[in-house]
Amino acid sequence: MSNYVLITGATAGFGEACARIFAKNKWNLIITGRRKERLELLKKELYDAHDVDIVTLSFDVREQQAVENAINLISEKVKNKLEILINNAGLAVGKGPIDNGIIDDWERMIDTNIKGLLYVSNAVIPVLKSNAKGHIINIGSIAGKEVYPGGNVYCASKHAVDALSKAMRIDLVSHQIKVTNIAPGAAETEFSVVRFKGNKEAADAIYSGFEPLTAIDIAETVYFAATRPAHVNLNDIVIMPTAQASSTILNK
């Protein structure tokens, strides 16, 4: 039986693209997300195409007990083959000066991007430790390297992911567990539609005038990092479109 990769936020964007590339390469999957119907449709599609085992777990990473309950549902047989955790679930909500910020938006970002990552990692790390090897790949952002106008709390949440990736690497190195932080720049997914609360016109305007990254670009980077030899770890990868020089400098 092939080993398993657990992917949070697998119903769209980077997470879905990661599920596709790992299944194509004959990895078994544990895919999670809030939208159960999407998970089941993806499971059927990938099973029919690649004949790999796929476990679906529908929960919200913001709910610690739900995370723990879901991970506890995974059979011991599957846990014994769990090798990779991709902490992908995350979002940005709103953009503007901090004094105009909406508290609910802040809480959604902090609860998902920081606390959700911690809840899932806390539940999965004991499994990886018992297997005496593993790899955690955290999907960060250029917003975790720089701060840009209107980004405040989102940038803070992704700076936390960057710091947690470094801290995890220190804490887990003696357990043969790799930790990689991947920080994408401008990538066109559902991300901006969510950020602008369904305003597709505003979301599309972010990517007009240049060719942004796609979800598959990030998934290919994740897969490359995950498939290095056992003695090689890619600690930190910043990936941006050719047209992007920093979080705010784009050639349009």
C-alpha positions, 0 to 999 in steps of 0.5 A: 500500500502506498503512503498517505498525504493529508491535505487541508482545504482540498476543496479548491485552489492549492489544496485541490491541485495538490490532491490531483498531483499526488493522486496522479503520482499514486499517493493515497490521500486524506482530503479535508475541507468544509464542503463535504459535497466537493470532497466526495466529488473530488474523491470519486473523480480521483479514484476513477482516474488513478485508483488510489485510496482516498479518505475524506474528512469534512470539518472546519479547521477553526474548531479544535474538537472537530479537528481532533475528532476527525483525525481520530476517525482515521484508521490505524492502518492508514495512520501507519502510512501517513507521511505528509501533512500539507497545511493548506487551509487559509484565507484572507478576508477584507483589505484596508487600513487597520482602523477600518478593520472588521473584527469578524474578518480578523478573527476568521483569518487568525482562527483559520490561518494560525489556530487552524494550522496549529490544531491540525498540526497538534493532532497529526504530529504524534502520528508522524512521530510514531512513524519515525518520519514525515514531512509537514508543508505549510502554505504561507505567503509572500505576505509572511515575508513582507507587509503591504498596504491594507494587508495588516492582519492577513500579513500578521497571520502569514508571518505567524505561519513563517515563524511556526514553520521555523519553530516546528523544524527546530522542535521536530528535527530529532524525530526525522520530520521535515518542515517546509514553508512555501510562500506564494506571491500573486496566484489566481484562485478563489483566494481573492473572491473570498477576500473581496467577499464574492466581488468577482470584478474586484478579485479579477482586477488584482490579476489584470495586466500580467500572468499570475501563478496558478494553483498547479504551479504551487502544487508542482512546487509542493510535490517537488519539495515532498519528493526530495531524497530523505536527507534533503529538506527544502526549508523555505520557498518563495515563488512569484510570477515572473511579472512580480518583484515584491508584494507590491511591485508588478510589471503590468 
